[in-house]
């Protein structure tokens, strides 16, 4: 992997996070439970952001953007 490559802040599965961190998916599941993420489905952008903020990004130069849900304007 190139040093300037970054991790996208998109919805991800625990298996995808495990690949990024080079951990077993079961370990990632335990890490998620430790910070209050109990989903069995794909993690939302907010959950991925919370995971990165708590455990640090898996590589250098990974932008951490706090996800703020914006309300859609009333139409």
N, C-alpha and C positions, 0 to 999 in steps of 0.2 A: 504494500500500500504506500502511496506517495505521501510525503510529509505534509503537503498542502491540502490533502483530501479531508473533507469534513463529514460529519454524520448529519444526515437530514433530520430535521425535527418534524417527523410525520408519524401517523399511527403505526405501531409496530407490534409484532407478536413477541412473546417471551423468547421464542426460539431465535428470532432475529436479534434481540438484545444479547442473548447468550453467544451468538456468533460474533457480535461486536466486541464483547468483553472477553471472549474465549473462555467462557464458563459453561458448565452443564446447565441445560434448561431448568432442571430441578433447583439448582442453586439460585438462578434468577427468580424463580417462583418464590423461594423463601425470602430473598431480598425484597421482593415486591410486598409480600405479607408484612415484613418488618416495618415498612413505611406506610402501611395502610392501603395498599392496592390489592384488592381481593378478586379481581375479575379473572375469568377463565378465557375470556375473549381477547381480541386485539386491544392493546392499550391505546387509549386516546392520546392526542397530542399533549393534553394537560398532564396525563399520567407519565408519559415519556419524559416530559420536561421535569416533572417532580423527581423521577428516577435519576435523571442526569444531575440535577441540582443536589440530590442527597449523596449519591455515590461518585460524583465527578464523571465527566465524559470519558469514554473509553480511550480516546486518542487526544493528542494535543491539537490545538487550533479548532476546537469544536465550538461553534457559537451556541451559547445558551440563551434562549429567548423565553421569557416567562410568558406563558399563554394566557391571554386575557380574552375571555369570551365577549365578543361585541354583539350588542343587540342589533337586530336588523331594523331599519327604519320602517315605521308603519306605512303601509301603502294604501 
